[in-house]
Amino acid sequence: QVQLVESGGGLVQPGGSLRLSCVASGLTFRSYSVYWYRQAPGKERELLGGIISNSDTTNYADFVKGRFTIFRDNAKNTVYLQMNSLKSEDTAMYYCNAYRFDGDYWGQGTQVTVSS
């Protein structure tokens, strides 16, 4: 059974940092492209960026470039989202998505709240 579990969310002050983790079980994470999304209340889900399968190549939405970084630890079957210089508008539920031609999996999400 495939499962993705996000963790690392929480309450952080503006300007602070968080590192989210997405741990996979039941699949070899490295063979999937993994994307991070977020959804704030009343807003549509938006793509933040991703890391391409079998590589360390990443791409990001313009609004997070320079602040967010995605990277893998293949030994831990984990993909991370490092978020720096957080703003109140980054408050949302954050989700990871693992995609391959034969599978598309989502985690349950982790809440990030940026507030003083």
Accessible surface in RSA format (square Angstrom, percent):
REM  Atomic radii and reference values for relative SASA: ProtOr
REM  Chains: A
REM  Algorithm: Lee & Richards
REM  Probe-radius: 1.40
REM  Slices: 20
REM RES _ NUM      All-atoms   Total-Side   Main-Chain    Non-polar    All polar
REM                ABS   REL    ABS   REL    ABS   REL    ABS   REL    ABS   REL
RES GLN A   1   205.49 114.9 136.79 100.0  68.70 163.6  58.42 124.4 147.07 111.5
RES VAL A   2    42.02  27.7  20.76  18.8  21.26  51.2  20.76  18.0  21.26  57.7
RES GLN A   3   101.89  57.0  97.24  71.1   4.65  11.1  19.42  41.3  82.47  62.5
RES LEU A   4     6.12   3.4   0.06   0.0   6.05  15.2   0.06   0.0   6.05  16.3
RES VAL A   5    64.33  42.3  63.93  57.9   0.41   1.0  63.93  55.5   0.41   1.1
RES GLU A   6     5.78   3.3   0.00   0.0   5.78  13.8   0.00   0.0   5.78   4.7
RES SER A   7    55.48  46.9  51.97  69.4   3.51   8.1  37.31  79.5  18.16  25.4
RES GLY A   8    36.81  45.4   0.00   N/A  36.81  45.4  23.96  65.7  12.85  28.8
RES GLY A   9    28.90  35.6   0.00   N/A  28.90  35.6   2.17   5.9  26.73  59.9
RES GLY A  10    30.32  37.4   0.00   N/A  30.32  37.4  30.22  82.9   0.09   0.2
RES LEU A  11   132.50  73.8  99.08  70.9  33.43  84.0  99.08  69.6  33.43  90.0
RES VAL A  12    22.27  14.7  16.55  15.0   5.72  13.8  22.27  19.3   0.00   0.0
RES GLN A  13   122.49  68.5 120.55  88.1   1.94   4.6  32.05  68.2  90.44  68.6
RES PRO A  14    70.77  51.6  48.74  44.4  22.03  80.1  49.19  40.6  21.58 134.1
RES GLY A  15    56.11  69.2   0.00   N/A  56.11  69.2  30.04  82.4  26.07  58.4
RES GLY A  16    22.15  27.3   0.00   N/A  22.15  27.3  21.26  58.3   0.89   2.0
RES SER A  17    58.31  49.3  38.73  51.7  19.58  45.1  22.27  47.4  36.04  50.5
RES LEU A  18    33.90  18.9  29.21  20.9   4.70  11.8  33.90  23.8   0.00   0.0
RES ARG A  19   127.23  53.4 112.07  57.1  15.16  36.1  29.74  40.6  97.49  59.1
RES LEU A  20     0.00   0.0   0.00   0.0   0.00   0.0   0.00   0.0   0.00   0.0
RES SER A  21    22.42  18.9  22.42  29.9   0.00   0.0   5.47  11.7  16.95  23.7
RES CYS A  22     0.00   0.0   0.00   0.0   0.00   0.0   0.00   0.0   0.00   0.0
RES VAL A  23    66.19  43.6  64.72  58.6   1.47   3.5  64.72  56.2   1.47   4.0
RES ALA A  24     6.06   5.6   0.00   0.0   6.06  13.8   0.00   0.0   6.06  16.1
RES SER A  25    54.85  46.4  50.58  67.5   4.28   9.9  46.33  98.7   8.52  11.9
RES GLY A  26    57.95  71.5   0.00   N/A  57.95  71.5  25.02  68.7  32.93  73.7
RES LEU A  27    23.57  13.1   4.17   3.0  19.40  48.8  16.52  11.6   7.05  19.0
RES THR A  28    94.33  67.1  87.54  88.7   6.80  16.2  53.31  71.6  41.02  62.0
RES PHE A  29     2.54   1.3   2.54   1.6   0.00   0.0   2.54   1.5   0.00   0.0
RES ARG A  30    94.25  39.6  93.42  47.6   0.83   2.0  27.85  38.1  66.40  40.2
RES SER A  31    23.32  19.7  20.65  27.6   2.67   6.2  20.30  43.2   3.02   4.2
RES TYR A  32    10.59   4.9  10.59   6.0   0.00   0.0   1.22   0.9   9.37  11.5
RES SER A  33    12.15  10.3  11.88  15.9   0.27   0.6   1.06   2.3  11.08  15.5
RES VAL A  34     0.00   0.0   0.00   0.0   0.00   0.0   0.00   0.0   0.00   0.0
RES TYR A  35    47.97  22.4  47.97  27.3   0.00   0.0  22.83  17.2  25.14  31.0
RES TRP A  36     0.00   0.0   0.00   0.0   0.00   0.0   0.00   0.0   0.00   0.0
RES TYR A  37    41.23  19.2  41.23  23.5   0.00   0.0  12.81   9.6  28.42  35.0
RES ARG A  38    16.21   6.8  16.21   8.3   0.00   0.0   1.24   1.7  14.97   9.1
RES GLN A  39    74.25  41.5  69.28  50.6   4.97  11.8  11.59  24.7  62.66  47.5
RES ALA A  40    20.64  19.0  17.25  26.6   3.39   7.7  17.76  25.0   2.88   7.6
RES PRO A  41   122.16  89.0  93.80  85.5  28.36 103.1 106.14  87.6  16.02  99.5
RES GLY A  42    92.23 113.7   0.00   N/A  92.23 113.7  45.14 123.9  47.09 105.5
RES LYS A  43   138.87  67.7 126.08  77.4  12.79  30.4  84.03  75.6  54.84  58.4
RES GLU A  44   154.75  88.8 141.11 106.8  13.63  32.5  57.77 111.7  96.98  79.2
RES ARG A  45   123.65  51.9  98.52  50.2  25.13  59.8  15.40  21.0 108.26  65.6
RES GLU A  46    65.15  37.4  60.43  45.7   4.72  11.2  23.96  46.3  41.19  33.6
RES LEU A  47    78.14  43.5  68.52  49.0   9.62  24.2  68.52  48.1   9.62  25.9
RES LEU A  48     0.82   0.5   0.71   0.5   0.11   0.3   0.81   0.6   0.01   0.0
RES GLY A  49     2.02   2.5   0.00   N/A   2.02   2.5   2.02   5.5   0.00   0.0
RES GLY A  50     0.00   0.0   0.00   N/A   0.00   0.0   0.00   0.0   0.00   0.0
RES ILE A  51     1.53   0.9   1.53   1.1   0.00   0.0   1.53   1.1   0.00   0.0
RES ILE A  52    56.96  32.4  56.96  42.4   0.00   0.0  56.96  41.0   0.00   0.0
RES SER A  53    34.55  29.2  27.81  37.1   6.74  15.5   2.67   5.7  31.88  44.7
RES ASN A  54    88.71  61.2  70.36  68.0  18.35  44.2  22.37  53.8  66.34  64.1
RES SER A  55    31.46  26.6  25.25  33.7   6.21  14.3  30.66  65.3   0.80   1.1
RES ASP A  56   110.69  77.5  90.55  90.1  20.14  47.6  35.11  82.6  75.57  75.4
RES THR A  57    82.11  58.4  73.86  74.9   8.25  19.7  52.71  70.8  29.40  44.4
RES THR A  58    45.31  32.2  23.92  24.2  21.40  51.0   4.56   6.1  40.75  61.6
RES ASN A  59    71.06  49.0  66.34  64.1   4.72  11.4  37.54  90.3  33.52  32.4
RES TYR A  60    49.67  23.2  32.89  18.7  16.78  43.7  32.36  24.3  17.31  21.3
RES ALA A  61    24.07  22.1  11.55  17.8  12.52  28.5  21.95  30.9   2.12   5.6
RES ASP A  62   117.73  82.5  97.68  97.2  20.05  47.4  37.69  88.7  80.04  79.8
RES PHE A  63    93.10  46.6  71.16  44.1  21.94  57.1  82.75  50.2  10.35  29.6
RES VAL A  64     0.22   0.1   0.17   0.2   0.05   0.1   0.22   0.2   0.00   0.0
RES LYS A  65   122.45  59.7 101.76  62.4  20.69  49.3  56.79  51.1  65.66  69.9
RES GLY A  66    88.52 109.2   0.00   N/A  88.52 109.2  44.99 123.5  43.53  97.5
RES ARG A  67    32.68  13.7  30.17  15.4   2.50   6.0  25.16  34.4   7.52   4.6
RES PHE A  68     5.10   2.6   0.32   0.2   4.78  12.4   0.32   0.2   4.78  13.7
RES THR A  69    65.81  46.8  65.64  66.5   0.17   0.4  39.60  53.2  26.21  39.6
RES ILE A  70     3.92   2.2   0.33   0.2   3.59   8.7   0.33   0.2   3.59   9.8
RES PHE A  71    67.10  33.6  66.62  41.3   0.48   1.3  67.10  40.7   0.00   0.0
RES ARG A  72    27.16  11.4   3.11   1.6  24.06  57.3   2.33   3.2  24.83  15.0
RES ASP A  73    43.31  30.3  38.56  38.4   4.74  11.2  12.94  30.4  30.37  30.3
RES ASN A  74    70.28  48.5  49.00  47.4  21.28  51.2  26.18  63.0  44.10  42.6
RES ALA A  75   103.30  95.0  56.37  87.0  46.94 106.8  69.15  97.4  34.16  90.5
RES LYS A  76   133.45  65.1 117.39  72.0  16.06  38.2  73.68  66.3  59.77  63.7
RES ASN A  77    35.92  24.8  35.79  34.6   0.13   0.3  17.65  42.5  18.27  17.7
RES THR A  78     6.33   4.5   4.56   4.6   1.77   4.2   1.07   1.4   5.26   8.0
RES VAL A  79     0.44   0.3   0.44   0.4   0.00   0.0   0.44   0.4   0.00   0.0
RES TYR A  80    28.85  13.5  28.85  16.4   0.00   0.0  15.29  11.5  13.56  16.7
RES LEU A  81     0.28   0.2   0.28   0.2   0.00   0.0   0.28   0.2   0.00   0.0
RES GLN A  82    31.90  17.8  31.85  23.3   0.05   0.1  14.67  31.2  17.23  13.1
RES MET A  83     0.00   0.0   0.00   0.0   0.00   0.0   0.00   0.0   0.00   0.0
RES ASN A  84    57.44  39.6  57.44  55.5   0.00   0.0  15.39  37.0  42.05  40.6
RES SER A  85    61.04  51.6  56.33  75.2   4.71  10.8  20.45  43.6  40.59  56.9
RES LEU A  86     2.54   1.4   0.00   0.0   2.54   6.4   0.00   0.0   2.54   6.8
RES LYS A  87    91.20  44.5  88.83  54.5   2.37   5.6  44.17  39.8  47.03  50.1
RES SER A  88    68.88  58.2  59.56  79.5   9.33  21.5  33.66  71.7  35.22  49.3
RES GLU A  89   112.11  64.4  89.36  67.6  22.76  54.2  55.33 107.0  56.78  46.4
RES ASP A  90     0.41   0.3   0.41   0.4   0.00   0.0   0.00   0.0   0.41   0.4
RES THR A  91    37.90  27.0  34.01  34.5   3.89   9.3  31.96  42.9   5.94   9.0
RES ALA A  92     1.12   1.0   0.95   1.5   0.17   0.4   1.12   1.6   0.00   0.0
RES MET A  93    61.41  31.8  60.44  40.0   0.96   2.3  59.88  50.9   1.52   2.0
RES TYR A  94     0.00   0.0   0.00   0.0   0.00   0.0   0.00   0.0   0.00   0.0
RES TYR A  95    51.01  23.8  51.01  29.0   0.00   0.0  22.29  16.8  28.72  35.4
RES CYS A  96     0.00   0.0   0.00   0.0   0.00   0.0   0.00   0.0   0.00   0.0
RES ASN A  97     6.99   4.8   6.99   6.8   0.00   0.0   0.00   0.0   6.99   6.8
RES ALA A  98     0.00   0.0   0.00   0.0   0.00   0.0   0.00   0.0   0.00   0.0
RES TYR A  99   108.19  50.5 106.18  60.4   2.00   5.2  68.45  51.4  39.74  49.0
RES ARG A 100    78.08  32.8  73.41  37.4   4.66  11.1  22.17  30.3  55.91  33.9
RES PHE A 101   178.18  89.1 143.90  89.1  34.28  89.2 145.73  88.4  32.45  92.9
RES ASP A 102    80.73  56.6  44.87  44.7  35.87  84.8  32.73  77.0  48.00  47.9
RES GLY A 103    13.27  16.4   0.00   N/A  13.27  16.4  10.77  29.6   2.50   5.6
RES ASP A 104    82.39  57.7  58.24  58.0  24.15  57.1  21.36  50.3  61.02  60.9
RES TYR A 105    68.80  32.1  66.06  37.6   2.74   7.1  41.48  31.2  27.31  33.7
RES TRP A 106    92.91  37.3  66.62  32.2  26.29  61.7  54.35  29.0  38.56  62.6
RES GLY A 107    10.17  12.5   0.00   N/A  10.17  12.5   1.81   5.0   8.36  18.7
RES GLN A 108   109.31  61.1  82.28  60.1  27.03  64.4  73.50 156.4  35.81  27.2
RES GLY A 109     9.20  11.3   0.00   N/A   9.20  11.3   0.00   0.0   9.20  20.6
RES THR A 110    16.91  12.0  11.86  12.0   5.05  12.0   6.76   9.1  10.15  15.3
RES GLN A 111    77.69  43.4  70.47  51.5   7.22  17.2  45.68  97.2  32.02  24.3
RES VAL A 112     0.00   0.0   0.00   0.0   0.00   0.0   0.00   0.0   0.00   0.0
RES THR A 113    45.78  32.6  45.78  46.4   0.00   0.0  32.55  43.7  13.23  20.0
RES VAL A 114     4.66   3.1   0.00   0.0   4.66  11.2   0.00   0.0   4.66  12.6
RES SER A 115    55.41  46.8  48.41  64.6   7.00  16.1  20.42  43.5  34.99  49.0
RES SER A 116   125.40 106.0  66.00  88.1  59.40 136.8  47.06 100.2  78.33 109.7
END  Absolute sums over single chains surface
CHAIN  1 A     6052.3       4655.8       1396.5       3126.5       2925.8
END  Absolute sums over all chains
TOTAL          6052.3       4655.8       1396.5       3126.5       2925.8
